[in-house]
């Protein structure tokens, strides 16, 4: 098991669960060369993304960030769409999609959606977008 496995499995879970939504075909485990918002990018969290041997049986914990990038912050409908990704339930709820398969297809033993953060300006590739982040903890 590697952080790459976790990032890839979470991106696949989100892609499957968000099929048919505006963001559904724009979820990446690795950042694309160009962004076409709305986009979600699954990445190792900026700090403490891996804790080895968390338990006596050698389990590891991974922290992954889902960076949700929208267009302009001046667009009210874009803000409403972004907020819908952070809902607990509903057809665009990332929380509901992840909880529907908390093992990410058997890649991890559990996931826990910890928090939504960084609502507002999100910089990517030197360009400022509007967005937010979802922090997901995974254990093996």
N, C-alpha and C positions, 0 to 999 in steps of 0.2 A: 504494500500500500504506500502510495506517495501523495504529496500535495497535488501533483498533476492529476492523479486519479480522482481525487476529491473535487477539484475545480471542474474537470471534464464531466464528472457524473452530475454535479449540481447544474451545470449549464444544460446538459441533456434533459434533466428532470424539468427544468424551467421551460425549455423549448417545447417539450411534450405537453406540459400542463397549460402553457399559454398559447397553444395553437389556436388560430382563428382570431386572436387579438392583434391590436396594432403593433405590439412589441414581439409577438410570437415568432416571427422569422428573423428577428434581429437580436438574438441572445448569443453571446460569444464566450467561450472559455479563454480565448486569446483575442486581444483587441484587434479589430480590423484596421486596415490602413486608413480608411476614411469612415466617418460615422454618418449614419442617416437616422436621426432621431425619430421616434423613440427607440432607444437601444439599451440593452442591459449587458454589462460585461462582468463576468465572474473572475475574481482575482484573489490571490492570497491577501489577507488583511495587512494593512500597512505595518503593524507591529505585532509581535507575539503570534505569528500565524501558525506556529508549530510547537507543541510541547511533547517531547518524547517521554516514554515510560511513565505516563500519568498515574498508572496503577501498578501494583506489584506484578500483575500478569503481563506487563509490557505494552499496555494500550497507549496509543498516541491520540492527542487531541489536535484538531486543525481549526483555524479561524479563517473564514472566507468572507469576502465582501462582494456583494452584488451592487455594482454602481449603475444606477438608473439615470440615463441621460436623455433629457427632453430638449425641445427647441428653446425658444425665447421665454423668459420669465414674464414677459408682458402679456402673454397669451393666457387668458383665464381658463380656456378649455384645456390647455396643456397642463396648467397647475392642477385642475380637477382630475385629469387623467393620471398625473403623477401621484396624487393622493390616493387614488383608487388602487394603485399597486401596493400601497401600505395598509389597505383594509385587512381586517381579520378574515372576512368572508367575501364571496362574490366572484364573478367570472374573471376578474383581473387581479385578484388577490395573490400576491407572491407567497404570502404566509400560508394560504390554503393549499396552493400547489405543492409547496415543500412538505407540508404536513400530510399530504395524501400519500407520500412515499418517503418516510423519514429515514429509510436505509439507503436511499438513492440507488435503487436497483440492486441492493446487496453490497454496495461499495463500502458503506460504513455501518456501524451498529446502531447509530442514532444521530439525529440532528436536532438542534435547538435554535430557533430564531431568537436572537438575543435582543436586537434593537434596530430601530431606524435612526439614522444619523445624517448629518451633512446636508440637510434640506436647504436648498438655495443655489448659489453659484457653484458650478462644478467645472473645473478646468480639465481639459483633455487635449493633449497635443498642442498646447499653446492657445487654444480657443476656449472661451468661456461659454458654457451652456447652463441650463437650469436643470436641477436634478436632486437626487438624494441617494443614500446608501442604506443597505440592509446588511447587518452582520449576522452570519450564520456560524454556529459552532458545531463541529462534527467530531464524533469519537469512534474509534475502532475497537 
